[in-house]
Amino acid sequence: MEFSDRLKNLPPQFFATLVQKVAKAVAEGRDVINLGQGNPDQPTPDHIVQALSTAAQSPLSHKYSPFRGINELKQAAVDFYSREYDVNIDPNKEVAVLFGTKIGLVELPLAMMNEKELMLLPDPGYPDYLSGVGLANVQFDTMPLLEENAFLPDYKQLTPDQKEAARLMYLNYPNNPTGASATLEFFQETVELAKENDIAIVHDFAYGGIGFDGKKPISFLQAKGAKEVGIEMYTLSKTYNMAGWRVGFALGNSKMIEAINIIQDHLFVSLFPAIQSAAAEALNGSQECVEELVALYEKRRNTFIEACRKIGWNVKAPEGSFFAWLPVPNGYTSEQFADILLEKADVAVAAGNGFGKHGEGYVRIGLLVDEDRLIEAVDRIEKLELF
Ligand SMILES: Cc1ncc(COP(=O)(O)O)c(C=O)c1O
């Protein structure tokens, strides 16, 4: 049987290798502390599960959803953005309902770009952006996110040719994997760059709900003129521990939203209506659960970072997301260091080079286990005497 070039061109799934290595270690009976992945460990708050349960019993939920999602969810997304970010969105033209934001990020190049056209991606960055590149068969250039620039891209480094050719740019703050946050000035600069060079912007706000030290992450749509040049993608996966539910939305530029909706008209019949109702409840309901979750992650972050510094590991505290981005000791590559931690300390971390060339020299850990396991992980690492 023959398969398409498109299928053959798809990049290998970076996390699949890590999952295999961890599964092998666990199968050998080892007590692995898995800090390598990004799967929230806490349950979905009760009131959201209850809303699903109630909505699941309504016969309305048993029919096809309207193609472009139920109005209740789109209105909830709009009200949420008005309340949380003081941003005005038209629920009819400026919101698209998504099966999680991964699908939105992957389908957008298909909807907006022709083959071989150029998109700009952050390096290091979320590996699944490359799935969209592969499926649409477009080209990409990367924008290095360097520690000395607070992990923001330096637009001065883009060449005139890149600015001329680029059709689409992805950004993501709070950032996976670095944990860095963006400023409003940076987003404003992004809008100007986009206007001058006719580049469509997508801000992936997956960790929008998770900012530390009392600093609320800034929405790209808060920048003046943002809606003229781009959209933001928001997921319920992280803010409400709903990763398995597959629900998110895109908002902003009406032409880009229409492009997403057209491609989705051909791919899907939107989400199970009861999931959409429960997502509306998450957005409309009390946000106390989010405050509690952020406090939990912040406590874990503080404990972990303090423990690392105590053993002489000079690490920076993340400003948001649930990741920490840690430099590897001299003399090791990211992959060698990650392998040693797994083999000799039974601690799984993600090697930074899996997020791009500029991820080399770092590993990423997720703050997704209890504090005592985080401390134990650092204790085990201390015994290797690498610092
Ligand atoms: C940066 C980033 N963007 C998008 C996603 C996708 O989230 P979802 O598809 O669950 O909405 C993730 C998930 O890990 C992520 O880390």
The ligand as a MOL file (V3000), in Angstrom:
LIG
                    3D

  0  0  0     0  0            999 V3000
M  V30 BEGIN CTAB
M  V30 COUNTS 16 16 0 0 0
M  V30 BEGIN ATOM
M  V30 1 C 1.9250 25.9130 24.0230 0
M  V30 2 C 0.7600 25.0230 23.8540 0
M  V30 3 N -0.1540 25.3430 22.9380 0
M  V30 4 C -1.2290 24.5630 22.7280 0
M  V30 5 C -1.4160 23.4020 23.4420 0
M  V30 6 C -2.6000 22.5510 23.0910 0
M  V30 7 O -3.5550 22.5360 24.0610 0
M  V30 8 P -5.0000 21.9430 23.7800 0
M  V30 9 O -4.9900 21.3010 22.4350 0
M  V30 10 O -5.2600 20.9880 24.8700 0
M  V30 11 O -5.9280 23.1270 23.7900 0
M  V30 12 C -0.4920 23.0240 24.3990 0
M  V30 13 C -0.6710 21.7660 25.1380 0
M  V30 14 O 0.1970 21.2250 25.7480 0
M  V30 15 C 0.6300 23.8570 24.6170 0
M  V30 16 O 1.5730 23.5600 25.5150 0
M  V30 END ATOM
M  V30 BEGIN BOND
M  V30 1 1 1 2
M  V30 2 1 2 3
M  V30 3 2 2 15
M  V30 4 2 3 4
M  V30 5 1 4 5
M  V30 6 1 5 6
M  V30 7 2 5 12
M  V30 8 1 6 7
M  V30 9 1 7 8
M  V30 10 2 8 9
M  V30 11 1 8 10
M  V30 12 1 8 11
M  V30 13 1 12 13
M  V30 14 1 12 15
M  V30 15 2 13 14
M  V30 16 1 15 16
M  V30 END BOND
M  V30 END CTAB
M  END
